[in-house]
Amino acid sequence: MMSEKQTYNILMIANPEEEVFHLKDYLDKSLIITKVTYANSTTNAIDELKKQNYHIIFLDLGKPGKRAFTKIDHILSFTTAIPTVILSNELNMCFSIRCLERGASDYLIKNTLDSFTIYKAIRHNIDRRSYIQALEEAKLRYSRLFHLSPQPMWVYDIESLQFLDVNEAALHKYGYSISEFLSLKITDIRSGGEIPKMLKSFYETRKHMTRNYKGIFRHQTKDNQIIDVEIHSNLIKFNKRSARLILANDITKQLKHIKAIESQNQKLREIAWTQSHVVRAPLVRMMALINMLNEHFEDKSEFYLEQINKSAQEFDKIIREISEKTAQIELED
């Protein structure tokens, strides 16, 4: 955006075949602060452009013709980053369109100009160039974030399901080359049993135009390895096409770890139940037999000793089973 306090450097390329167009006469200091440099040819103008930075170029072409196109091509072959405004003696629709197609930013008729028109042309073309540069920088940032992301990412067309773009991390994870990946559809990286689930979620998000979506799916790599993937999806426009930007996080190891923890917890619950129920039964019997033995030792001593021995063996078996389960948990860790 233009600033009222900044001085704007303007390069005015005169037409040597005509009287010099005095651009300074049209610049109102109350509207804009400028410094105008004159050049009498495009060659001299390029020399000036090498010396310092300019915010905008005015190129006086005079009458339309082939020589005018040569001048445009000459100056734009050196720089396209600086907006270039064409000044002409007459309105020629075909000529003006061809000037703009060649890269000119604007086309003005000299005998219709006034201070405010020149100010608007300067402001409009400088601001537009700034917007274009900001857009290009945003595209570059997106490209860097996308292609340099350590997480697999891709873009697919929501109509055809065709891959439109894919980053390096996805190529590495799934084992495809860039040309192979872009020839596939998103159904081609899903395991067979997952396709109905994927299509269902796809049609639901499409029906309701859900911008953001998250879900867990099973994907298949080029070498037929099945991986569990957490998908984060966002609706975007990609080259004027409705598309979805996908970030895929491989959670295969995490899910296996969770299942292992759940299995260990189940075994720990079994051990706890064994300790509170199974172990207590023979222990209670042993305690009762010992009490009875103390009271009636001479009457049935052999019977009591035999029952105590059985309970002790049962107790020992239960303890060994608990030890084995505990050892299994330690091995899994």
C-alpha distance (Angstrom), angle and dihedral (degrees) to the residues before:
residue distance angle dihedral
M1 . . .
M2 3.80 . .
S3 3.80 120.2 .
E4 3.80 124.0 -143.5
K5 3.82 91.9 -142.1
Q6 3.81 97.5 49.4
T7 3.80 123.1 95.7
Y8 3.80 111.7 -128.8
N9 3.79 119.3 -148.2
I10 3.80 112.1 -139.2
L11 3.80 124.7 -169.6
M12 3.82 112.8 -153.8
I13 3.82 113.6 -163.9
A14 3.80 107.2 -160.5
N15 3.79 127.3 -149.3
P16 3.83 106.4 -118.2
E17 3.81 90.8 -156.4
E18 3.81 92.6 62.7
E19 3.76 140.9 40.5
V20 3.80 112.1 -73.1
F21 3.78 113.0 -92.0
H22 3.80 104.2 -128.4
L23 3.78 101.4 -141.9
K24 3.81 91.2 175.3
D25 3.80 89.9 68.7
Y26 3.81 89.4 64.0
L27 3.80 97.3 48.4
D28 3.79 114.5 99.7
K29 3.81 110.7 -154.7
S30 3.80 90.0 -154.5
L31 3.81 88.9 63.0
I32 3.80 103.3 36.9
I33 3.82 139.4 1.3
T34 3.80 111.2 -131.7
K35 3.78 144.2 171.0
V36 3.81 113.3 -153.7
T37 3.80 123.4 -157.5
Y38 3.82 119.4 -170.0
A39 3.80 126.1 -145.7
N40 3.82 123.7 -176.5
S41 3.82 95.9 -151.2
T42 3.80 141.0 18.0
T43 3.81 89.0 -108.6
N44 3.81 91.3 57.4
A45 3.80 88.9 43.2
I46 3.81 91.3 57.0
D47 3.81 89.0 51.0
E48 3.82 88.4 53.6
L49 3.81 91.7 48.3
K50 3.80 89.1 55.4
K51 3.81 90.9 54.6
Q52 3.82 101.1 51.8
N53 3.78 144.7 -4.8
Y54 3.79 120.2 -89.2
H55 3.78 128.4 -163.2
I56 3.81 97.3 -154.2
I57 3.83 140.9 3.1
F58 3.81 127.0 -143.5
L59 3.81 113.2 -160.0
D60 3.83 116.6 -165.7
L61 3.81 107.4 -152.4
G62 3.79 98.7 168.6
K63 3.79 108.1 -163.1
P64 3.83 121.1 18.1
G65 3.80 115.8 -103.4
K66 3.80 147.4 113.6
R67 3.80 92.6 -72.6
A68 3.79 88.1 57.9
F69 3.81 91.0 56.6
T70 3.81 89.4 50.1
K71 3.81 90.1 56.3
I72 3.81 92.4 48.4
D73 3.79 92.4 48.7
H74 3.81 91.2 47.3
I75 3.80 96.0 53.6
L76 3.82 94.8 39.4
S77 3.81 91.3 49.0
F78 3.80 86.3 65.7
T79 3.81 100.0 42.2
T80 3.78 137.3 6.8
A81 3.81 94.1 165.2
I82 3.82 93.3 79.2
P83 3.82 117.3 69.0
T84 3.82 110.5 -115.1
V85 3.81 119.1 -154.9
I86 3.82 118.5 -160.3
L87 3.83 119.2 -139.7
S88 3.80 115.1 -159.9
N89 3.80 137.7 175.9
E90 3.79 94.9 -132.0
L91 3.77 143.8 21.9
N92 3.79 109.2 -103.7
M93 3.79 109.9 167.2
C94 3.80 96.2 -162.2
F95 3.81 92.6 46.3
S96 3.82 93.7 46.4
I97 3.81 91.9 50.8
R98 3.80 91.5 50.5
C99 3.81 89.9 50.1
L100 3.80 90.9 53.8
E101 3.81 91.1 45.5
R102 3.81 89.0 54.9
G103 3.82 90.4 56.6
A104 3.80 106.8 -87.3
S105 3.81 113.9 146.1
D106 3.80 98.9 -146.3
Y107 3.82 143.4 -2.1
L108 3.82 121.6 -140.8
I109 3.83 133.2 -179.1
K110 3.80 110.1 -132.6
N111 3.81 98.8 -144.4
T112 3.83 91.4 54.9
L113 3.80 96.3 53.3
D114 3.78 129.3 114.2
S115 3.80 134.7 163.9
F116 3.78 95.4 -87.3
T117 3.83 93.1 47.5
I118 3.81 90.7 52.2
Y119 3.82 90.6 46.8
K120 3.81 91.4 50.8
A121 3.80 91.0 48.2
I122 3.81 92.0 51.0
R123 3.80 94.3 45.3
H124 3.80 95.6 42.8
N125 3.81 95.5 48.2
I126 3.80 96.4 43.1
D127 3.82 92.3 46.6
R128 3.80 91.9 45.8
R129 3.79 90.5 51.3
S130 3.82 89.0 50.1
Y131 3.80 90.6 51.3
I132 3.80 91.1 48.9
Q133 3.81 91.1 49.5
A134 3.81 90.8 48.1
L135 3.80 89.5 50.5
E136 3.80 91.5 49.3
E137 3.81 90.2 49.1
A138 3.81 90.3 49.9
K139 3.81 89.8 50.8
L140 3.79 89.7 49.3
R141 3.82 91.7 50.0
Y142 3.81 90.2 49.5
S143 3.79 90.4 48.7
R144 3.80 91.8 50.9
L145 3.80 93.9 45.6
F146 3.80 90.1 47.1
H147 3.80 101.8 43.0
L148 3.82 97.4 35.6
S149 3.81 95.8 45.3
P150 3.83 112.8 121.0
Q151 3.83 88.0 -143.6
P152 3.83 120.2 78.8
M153 3.82 110.1 -101.7
W154 3.78 134.9 174.8
V155 3.79 143.5 165.1
Y156 3.80 123.1 -134.5
D157 3.81 135.2 -175.3
I158 3.82 110.1 -109.1
E159 3.82 91.0 -148.4
S160 3.81 101.9 49.2
L161 3.85 97.7 18.6
Q162 3.83 86.3 -132.6
F163 3.80 119.5 149.6
L164 3.82 110.4 -110.2
D165 3.81 100.7 178.6
V166 3.79 136.9 0.1
N167 3.80 133.8 -175.0
E168 3.80 131.8 -128.4
A169 3.82 94.0 -103.0
A170 3.82 90.6 58.0
L171 3.82 91.5 49.3
H172 3.80 89.3 52.6
K173 3.82 94.8 44.9
Y174 3.81 97.3 46.7
G175 3.80 98.7 33.5
Y176 3.82 99.1 -127.4
S177 3.80 129.5 127.4
I178 3.81 117.8 -120.8
S179 3.83 92.3 -103.7
E180 3.81 91.5 48.5
F181 3.80 92.4 48.7
L182 3.81 94.0 49.4
S183 3.81 90.2 51.8
L184 3.82 91.0 58.4
K185 3.78 134.7 82.0
I186 3.80 123.1 -135.9
T187 3.82 89.3 -105.2
D188 3.83 88.6 63.8
I189 3.81 92.9 69.2
R190 3.81 95.3 47.9
S191 3.78 124.0 94.9
G192 3.81 111.9 -112.9
G193 3.79 96.5 -106.3
E194 3.81 92.2 49.1
I195 3.81 98.1 57.9
P196 3.85 96.2 83.5
K197 3.83 90.0 49.4
M198 3.80 91.0 47.6
L199 3.82 93.7 48.2
K200 3.81 90.8 48.2
S201 3.81 92.7 53.6
F202 3.81 89.7 42.5
Y203 3.80 94.2 54.6
E204 3.82 92.1 43.3
T205 3.81 92.9 53.0
R206 3.80 90.5 43.8
K207 3.82 93.0 48.4
H208 3.80 92.9 51.6
M209 3.84 94.1 33.2
T210 3.79 89.8 -126.6
R211 3.81 107.6 -168.7
N212 3.80 97.2 -161.9
Y213 3.78 126.4 36.0
K214 3.79 135.6 171.6
G215 3.79 129.5 -173.3
I216 3.80 145.6 140.8
F217 3.81 119.7 -110.8
R218 3.79 139.2 165.9
H219 3.81 114.9 -114.4
Q220 3.78 131.6 -168.0
T221 3.81 123.2 -139.9
K222 3.80 126.0 -147.2
D223 3.83 90.8 -93.4
N224 3.85 89.5 52.1
Q225 3.79 95.0 -106.1
I226 3.82 111.7 153.6
I227 3.80 115.4 -136.4
D228 3.81 132.3 -180.0
V229 3.80 110.7 -125.6
E230 3.81 132.9 -170.7
I231 3.81 107.8 -146.4
H232 3.83 125.8 -152.3
S233 3.81 111.2 -170.8
N234 3.82 132.8 -172.6
L235 3.81 129.4 -176.2
I236 3.84 111.6 -123.0
K237 3.81 143.1 158.4
F238 3.81 112.8 -109.8
N239 3.81 117.8 -175.3
K240 3.83 88.7 -22.7
R241 3.82 91.3 -53.1
S242 3.80 126.9 115.7
A243 3.77 105.8 -112.0
R244 3.78 145.0 154.4
L245 3.78 126.5 -120.4
I246 3.80 110.2 -144.1
L247 3.79 130.3 -161.6
A248 3.81 111.8 -168.5
N249 3.81 121.1 -161.5
D250 3.82 116.4 -167.5
I251 3.82 105.3 -135.4
T252 3.82 97.5 168.2
K253 3.82 93.8 116.5
Q254 3.80 92.8 43.7
L255 3.81 92.1 53.2
K256 3.82 91.4 48.0
H257 3.79 89.2 50.2
I258 3.82 91.2 49.6
K259 3.82 90.8 49.7
A260 3.81 90.2 49.5
I261 3.81 90.6 51.2
E262 3.81 90.9 48.4
S263 3.82 89.8 50.2
Q264 3.81 90.8 50.1
N265 3.78 91.3 48.1
Q266 3.81 89.8 52.3
K267 3.81 90.8 51.9
L268 3.80 90.6 47.5
R269 3.80 89.6 51.5
E270 3.82 89.2 50.9
I271 3.81 90.5 50.4
A272 3.80 91.3 48.5
W273 3.81 90.6 49.6
T274 3.82 90.3 48.0
Q275 3.77 91.8 50.6
S276 3.79 93.4 48.5
H277 3.83 98.3 42.1
V278 3.82 116.9 12.8
V279 3.81 97.8 38.9
R280 3.79 92.5 46.2
A281 3.83 94.4 57.4
P282 3.85 98.7 64.5
L283 3.78 89.8 36.7
V284 3.81 91.3 56.1
R285 3.81 90.2 47.2
M286 3.79 91.6 50.8
M287 3.79 91.4 49.7
A288 3.82 91.1 49.6
L289 3.82 92.4 47.3
I290 3.78 91.5 49.7
N291 3.82 90.3 52.1
M292 3.81 91.1 48.8
L293 3.79 90.6 45.9
N294 3.76 90.3 54.5
E295 3.78 90.5 51.6
H296 3.85 99.9 40.1
F297 3.79 104.4 20.6
E298 3.83 95.9 142.2
D299 3.84 96.7 45.7
K300 3.82 103.1 56.7
S301 3.79 106.3 -1.2
E302 3.83 95.6 141.6
F303 3.82 92.1 50.6
Y304 3.79 92.2 48.7
L305 3.80 92.4 47.7
E306 3.81 90.8 49.5
Q307 3.82 92.2 51.4
I308 3.79 91.8 46.4
N309 3.80 89.3 51.8
K310 3.83 91.6 50.8
S311 3.79 91.5 49.5
A312 3.80 90.6 47.8
Q313 3.83 90.8 51.7
E314 3.81 90.8 47.9
F315 3.78 89.3 48.0
D316 3.83 90.4 50.2
K317 3.83 91.7 49.8
I318 3.80 92.0 51.4
I319 3.81 92.0 49.0
R320 3.84 90.6 50.7
E321 3.83 90.6 51.0
I322 3.80 90.0 51.3
S323 3.81 89.8 49.4
E324 3.82 91.3 50.8
K325 3.81 92.5 51.1
T326 3.80 90.4 47.9
A327 3.82 90.1 50.3
Q328 3.83 90.3 52.0
I329 3.81 90.6 54.0
E330 3.82 90.8 50.2
L331 3.84 90.9 49.7
E332 3.82 91.7 51.2
D333 3.80 90.0 52.0
